[in-house]
């Protein structure tokens, strides 16, 4: 007899946060041979799924390929399900990885091992979770509290849906030339800024990056989407500061 039961859901965590209702759920997808998917929802909007993380990994790879030497100090803006941070930690040259996350429950998911990358990140001594607003830090003293002039080798950002599709309108000033210049000032010479976007490469935003940084490019990252049995895509921006 054909099994016509729908996907099985398990709510792993529910929290009221300053940004609204935050839910972590695990879903078994029968149509994908019972594949397991971890999903994050904020105010009934899907933010991320463990089924799709190719672009986050490409972002880390493209950004860190721009660096030389070792002992890299890297900042990841937005923890989520941890794929950007996990991809960065593959590089032994990373000496310290600071993950800035505004929602404390998300950090707790990793520390409790509720998400696939949680144990890996929590047990790597190079990885430090910082409960803070990435955009406020970028606007103010930077990503090393107490050391306002500290600079980093790389900043990898995956928080908003796109430069013009924001989770919070308060983030908008970051994506202006003035905001990007502040971010550039937090990079060491030879440093790199990378940004994930759910949308195609935006010529307007790319132009702002190119006006501020010494070199900037946008990359379309296609990936197989098993839910629609077709190819989807995200985009990644890479912006470099000269040595």
C-alpha positions as CSV (number, residue, x, y, z in Angstrom):
1,X,0.0,0.0,0.0
2,X,1.3,3.5,-0.9
3,X,2.3,5.6,2.1
4,X,0.5,8.9,1.6
5,X,1.3,10.4,4.9
6,X,2.8,13.9,4.8
7,X,6.2,15.0,6.0
8,X,6.9,14.6,9.7
9,X,7.7,17.7,11.7
10,X,9.4,18.1,15.0
11,X,9.7,21.5,16.7
12,X,13.1,21.5,18.4
13,X,12.9,25.0,19.9
14,X,10.5,27.9,20.1
15,X,11.5,31.3,21.5
16,X,10.1,34.8,21.6
17,X,12.9,37.2,20.6
18,X,13.2,41.0,20.0
19,X,12.8,40.2,16.3
20,X,9.7,38.0,16.9
21,X,8.9,34.3,17.0
22,X,11.9,32.1,16.3
23,X,11.4,28.4,15.6
24,X,13.9,25.6,14.9
25,X,12.3,22.6,13.4
26,X,13.4,19.3,11.9
27,X,11.4,17.9,9.0
28,X,11.5,14.4,7.4
29,X,10.8,14.7,3.6
30,X,9.3,11.5,2.4
31,X,9.7,12.5,-1.3
32,X,13.5,12.8,-0.8
33,X,13.9,9.3,0.6
34,X,13.2,10.5,4.1
35,X,15.9,13.1,4.0
36,X,16.1,15.1,7.2
37,X,16.0,18.9,7.0
38,X,16.7,21.4,9.7
39,X,14.8,24.7,9.2
40,X,14.7,28.1,10.9
41,X,11.6,30.3,10.8
42,X,11.2,33.8,12.0
43,X,7.6,35.2,12.3
44,X,6.4,32.3,10.0
45,X,9.0,33.2,7.4
46,X,11.5,30.6,6.4
47,X,15.0,31.9,6.9
48,X,17.2,28.9,6.1
49,X,17.2,25.2,5.5
50,X,20.0,22.6,5.9
51,X,19.0,21.4,2.4
52,X,20.6,24.5,0.8
53,X,24.1,25.6,1.9
54,X,26.2,25.5,-1.2
55,X,26.5,29.2,-1.6
56,X,27.5,29.8,2.0
57,X,30.4,27.3,1.5
58,X,31.3,28.9,-1.8
59,X,31.4,32.3,-0.1
60,X,33.8,31.1,2.5
61,X,36.0,29.4,-0.1
62,X,36.1,32.4,-2.4
63,X,36.8,34.9,0.4
64,X,39.5,32.9,2.2
65,X,41.2,32.1,-1.2
66,X,42.1,35.8,-1.3
67,X,44.2,35.6,1.9
68,X,47.8,34.6,2.4
69,X,49.9,33.6,5.4
70,X,48.3,32.1,8.4
71,X,46.8,33.0,11.8
72,X,43.8,34.5,10.0
73,X,41.3,36.4,12.1
74,X,37.9,36.0,10.6
75,X,34.5,37.4,11.5
76,X,31.2,35.7,10.4
77,X,28.1,37.8,10.7
78,X,25.1,35.6,11.3
79,X,25.4,32.1,12.8
80,X,22.2,30.5,11.5
81,X,22.7,26.8,11.0
82,X,26.5,27.3,11.0
83,X,27.4,26.4,7.4
84,X,29.5,29.6,6.7
85,X,31.4,29.2,10.0
86,X,32.0,25.4,9.4
87,X,33.3,26.1,5.9
88,X,35.7,28.7,7.2
89,X,37.0,26.4,10.0
90,X,38.1,23.9,7.3
91,X,41.1,26.1,6.8
92,X,43.9,25.5,9.2
93,X,45.2,29.0,8.6
94,X,42.2,30.3,10.5
95,X,43.5,31.2,14.0
96,X,40.4,32.7,15.4
97,X,36.8,32.8,14.1
98,X,34.4,35.2,15.8
99,X,30.7,34.5,15.0
100,X,28.5,37.5,15.7
101,X,24.8,36.5,16.2
102,X,22.0,38.8,17.4
103,X,19.7,36.0,18.5
104,X,20.9,34.3,21.6
105,X,18.8,31.2,21.1
106,X,20.6,30.5,17.9
107,X,23.9,30.3,19.8
108,X,22.2,28.1,22.3
109,X,21.2,25.6,19.6
110,X,24.8,25.1,18.6
111,X,26.0,24.8,22.2
112,X,23.3,22.2,22.9
113,X,24.0,20.3,19.7
114,X,20.5,20.8,18.3
115,X,21.8,21.6,14.8
116,X,24.1,19.6,12.5
117,X,27.1,21.9,12.8
118,X,26.6,22.7,16.5
119,X,29.1,20.2,18.0
120,X,31.8,21.0,15.4
121,X,31.6,24.7,16.0
122,X,31.3,24.5,19.8
123,X,34.2,22.1,20.2
124,X,36.6,24.0,18.0
125,X,38.7,26.2,20.2
126,X,39.3,28.7,17.4
127,X,35.5,29.5,17.2
128,X,34.0,32.1,19.5
129,X,30.3,33.0,19.6
130,X,29.6,36.7,20.2
131,X,26.0,37.6,21.1
132,X,25.7,41.0,19.5
133,X,24.2,43.0,16.7
134,X,26.7,42.7,13.8
135,X,25.4,46.0,12.2
136,X,25.7,47.9,15.4
137,X,29.3,46.7,15.9
138,X,30.2,47.6,12.3
139,X,28.7,51.0,12.9
140,X,30.6,51.5,16.2
141,X,33.6,50.0,17.9
142,X,34.0,46.9,15.6
143,X,34.0,43.2,16.2
144,X,36.5,43.1,19.1
145,X,34.8,44.6,22.1
146,X,37.2,46.7,24.1
147,X,39.6,47.0,21.1
148,X,38.0,49.5,18.8
149,X,40.9,49.7,16.4
150,X,41.3,45.9,16.0
151,X,41.2,44.8,12.3
152,X,40.5,41.5,10.7
153,X,41.6,39.4,7.7
154,X,38.1,38.6,6.5
155,X,34.5,39.4,7.3
156,X,31.8,37.0,5.9
157,X,28.2,38.2,6.2
158,X,25.0,36.2,5.8
159,X,22.2,37.8,7.7
160,X,19.8,39.7,5.3
161,X,18.1,38.2,2.4
162,X,19.8,40.6,0.0
163,X,21.3,44.1,0.1
164,X,17.9,45.6,-0.6
165,X,15.7,42.9,1.2
166,X,16.5,43.4,4.9
167,X,15.4,41.5,8.0
168,X,15.4,44.9,9.8
169,X,15.3,48.4,8.2
170,X,18.0,49.5,10.7
171,X,20.5,47.5,8.6
172,X,20.1,49.7,5.6
173,X,23.0,52.1,6.3
174,X,25.5,49.3,6.2
175,X,24.9,48.8,2.5
176,X,25.6,52.4,1.6
177,X,29.0,53.6,0.5
178,X,29.6,55.2,3.9
179,X,28.7,51.9,5.7
180,X,30.9,49.8,3.4
181,X,33.8,52.3,4.0
182,X,33.4,51.7,7.8
183,X,33.5,48.0,7.2
184,X,36.6,48.3,5.0
185,X,38.3,50.2,7.8
186,X,37.9,47.2,10.0
187,X,39.9,45.0,7.6
188,X,43.6,44.6,7.6
189,X,45.5,45.5,4.4
190,X,44.9,42.5,2.0
191,X,41.7,41.8,3.8
192,X,38.4,40.6,2.2
193,X,34.7,41.2,2.7
194,X,32.2,38.7,1.5
195,X,28.4,38.8,1.4
196,X,25.7,36.1,0.7
197,X,22.5,37.1,-1.1
198,X,19.4,35.2,-2.0
199,X,18.9,37.4,-5.1
200,X,20.9,37.7,-8.3
201,X,23.9,40.0,-8.4
202,X,22.7,43.6,-8.0
203,X,24.6,45.9,-10.3
204,X,23.8,48.9,-8.0
205,X,25.2,47.3,-4.9
206,X,28.2,45.9,-6.8
207,X,28.9,49.4,-8.0
208,X,29.0,50.7,-4.4
209,X,31.4,47.9,-3.5
210,X,33.6,48.8,-6.4
211,X,33.6,52.5,-5.4
212,X,34.8,51.6,-1.9
213,X,37.0,48.6,-2.3
214,X,40.1,48.2,-4.4
215,X,38.5,45.2,-6.2
216,X,35.0,43.7,-6.0
217,X,33.0,41.1,-8.0
218,X,29.7,39.3,-7.9
219,X,29.3,35.5,-8.4
220,X,26.1,33.6,-9.2
221,X,26.1,30.3,-7.4
222,X,23.7,27.7,-8.9
223,X,22.7,24.6,-6.9
224,X,20.3,21.7,-7.3
225,X,17.1,22.2,-5.5
226,X,15.6,18.8,-4.8
227,X,12.3,20.3,-3.6
228,X,11.5,21.7,-7.0
229,X,13.7,19.2,-8.9
230,X,15.4,22.1,-10.7
231,X,18.3,24.5,-10.3
232,X,18.1,27.4,-8.0
233,X,20.8,30.1,-7.3
234,X,22.1,32.5,-4.8
235,X,24.8,35.1,-5.2
236,X,28.0,36.0,-3.4
237,X,29.9,39.3,-3.4
238,X,33.7,39.4,-2.8
239,X,35.4,42.7,-2.1
240,X,39.1,43.1,-1.4
241,X,41.3,45.7,0.2
242,X,44.7,46.1,-1.2
243,X,47.8,45.3,0.9
